[in-house]
């Protein structure tokens, strides 16, 4: 009986401090590994998104050199681009403003030159991150507009078309801007698709890292509009509400 009681008492003993410390260290290592893995994945997506932006910029310039016209604005796409007739998102530009893409920076995608911009690039073989299978009446990332590796995808607008949606107009230079947004709708306070930190990272790697100057601009939401003049990104904000515009 005595042996049995002693055995029961030993069985009822808890963990020692050393054992608890070892368990806590293991848990800490596991959490650290998970967080580091998430950071690596996020950084990889940022790098991919930067590559996508640069690739679209190169496609835009190559198209201009080949056809001597702006993608989307070219009014003879169906005759000059052989594959255009097979892609609903590829259509002739309206020609109302020759040399200008008829869509404001930050505006929603639609059945107009802002969709034909990507459709003509697709038909000419310059991009592949969408299938162009509808004409833009119902715009969709991956269909009428290219997708992004982080979240959402890309819109396009021209400062010469007049007006800005979600951005500070005084910071823009004349020209065509690629906009990263969380949806194919207009840039809004809660739908940009990037955190302030992600937007700042992209801006630093392609431009000056400042939201209110240079060739990359942040919108005027809280995540993109931290303190400072010129405007700075709020890198502590955790929401994905920041949209950026990249001058092509």
N, C-alpha and C positions, 0 to 999 in steps of 0.2 A: 504493500500500500504506500509506504514511504517513497519508494522509487517512482511510483506512479504519480504521486503528488508533485515530486520534484520535476518530473518530465512535463507535467501540465503547466507548472510555473514557468519553465523555460520556454514552452510553446507560447505562453501569453506575453512574453517580453516583446517590447516594441523595437523600432529601429534605433540604432545608435546615432549619435550626432554625426559621426563619420559617414555612415551609410546615407543619412539624409542629405549631407553635403554633396556626396557623390551623385545622388539622384537630382539635386538641384542644378549641379553643373551640367549634367547630361541634358536636362530640360532646357537650360540656358543655351547650350550649343545647338540644340534642335531648333529653338526659336530664332536664334541668330542665323542659322543656315537658311531657314525659310525666308526671313526678311531679306537676306543677301540675295537669295534666288529671285525674289520679287523685284529687287532693285536691278538686277542684271536683265531681267525680262523687260522692265520698263525702259532701261537704257537702250536695249536692242530695238524696241519699238520706236523710240525717238530717232535712233540712227536710220531705221528703215523709212520713217516719215520724211526725214531730211533728204534721203535719197530719192524718194518719190517726188518731192517738191523740185529738186534739182533736175530730175528726169523730165518733169512736165515743162520746166523752163527751157531745157534743151530741145524738147519736141516743138515748143512754140517757135523758137528761133530757127530750127531746121525747116519747119513748114514755111515760114516767111521767106527764107532763102530759096526754097524750092519753087514756091508758087507766086512769090512777090505779092502776097496778100496775107491778111490776118486770118488765122483759123476762126471759123464762125462767121466772120464778116464777108468771106469770099462768096460772091453771088453766082459763081459758075461751078460750084463744087460738084454738082451731079454730072457735069460733062468733063471736068478736068481730073477728077478722082474716080478711077474706074470702079472701085468697090463701094462708092457712096450710095448707089442705088440699092444695095443690099443691106444697108444699115439705116433703120428708121431715124436714128438720132443724127444722121448726116443729111443736111438739107442746105439749100442755098441761103446765104445771108440775105436779109431784106434789102440791103443796099441803101437804106435811108440815110445813113451816115457813113459814107465810104471811108475806110481806114479807122473806124471806131467800132468796137464791139458794143452793141446796143444792150447794155445791162449795167446797172450801178454796182459799185463795190459793196459787198455785204448783202446784196439783194437775193431773193429766192431764185432757185433754178426754175426754168419753165420752157415752154415750147417756143424758144427764141434763140438769138445768137449765143446766149450764155450756155445753152445745151449744144447747139451746132458747133461751138468751139471745140468741145471734146469729141463730138461725133465726127467732125472732119479730120481731127488728129487720128482717131481710131481708124477711119477708112483709109487714110494715107499710110497706115502702118507704124505710126509713131508712138502709140500707147496701146496697152493691153489690159489695164485694170478695170475694164467695164465691157459689156457686150453690145451696147447700143441698140438693144432690141425693142425700145419704144421711142417715140418721137419727142418725148419730153412733156407730153400732156400730163402724165403722172411721173414726175422725175423721181429717180431712185439711185442711191449710191450703188455702184456695181453694174448699173444698167445705163443710165444717161450721164452719170458723173463718176469719176474715179474714186475708189475707196482709199482710206488712210489706214496705216498699220496701228495707229493708236486708237482712234475712235472716229466715227463719221467718215468724212471725205472732203472733196474739194469742189468749190464753186469758182466762178471767174467773174470779174467785173472790170469796167473801164471808167476811170475818173472823168474822162471827157464826155461820158454819157450823162453826167450830171447827178449830184446827190451822193450821199453815203448812208449806209444803214448800219448802225451800231459802232461806227468809227468816227474819229474826230477829223472832219474834212480838211482843216487847216494843216494837217500833218502830211497830206498826200502830195506826191508829185504827179504830173500828168502821165498817164500810161495805163497799161493793163496789169491787174493784180490777181494773183491766185489767192483764194481765201480758204483756209482750213476751218471747217465748221462741223458741229455735231449732227446737223441735219441738212437736208436740201432746202429747207426754209430759210428765211432771212435771218441774219445774225441777231440774236436776242440775248437778254440778260442771263439766261440760264442754260444756253445750249451750245456753247462754243466747242466743247469736246476736249479741251486741254486744261490742265491745271495751270496756275500761274508759274509754277516751277518748270513744268514741261515746256511752256511757251518761252520762258526765259532761256532755257537750255537751247532750244532751237534757234532763238534769236542770237544768242552768243556765238553759236557755231556757224551761222550764216551771215551775221551782221554785227551790230554794235551792242546787243544785249539790252537795249533801251526800248520800252514799249512805244514811246512817242516820237521816235526819230529813225531815220535810215530807210533801208529797203524792206524791212519787216516791221510792221506796226501791229500793236495789240488793240483790241476793241476797248470800249469805255466801260465795260463791266468791272466789278470790284476786283476780280482776279487779275485782270489785265491793267488795272488802273490804280496802282499803289501810290504812295506818297512820292513827291518829287516833281521837279520841273527840269527837263522834260519828264514825262510820265514814266514810272517804273512798274515792273510787274510785282504783284503781291505773291511772293513765293511761299508764304506760309499758308495761303488759302488752299484748302484741300478739295474744293469742288471743281468739277470739270466744266467750267462756264466760259473759259477764255477762247476767243477766236483770234486768229492772226491773219494778216494780209501780206503777201510776198510779191514785191514788184518784179515782173518778168522782164 
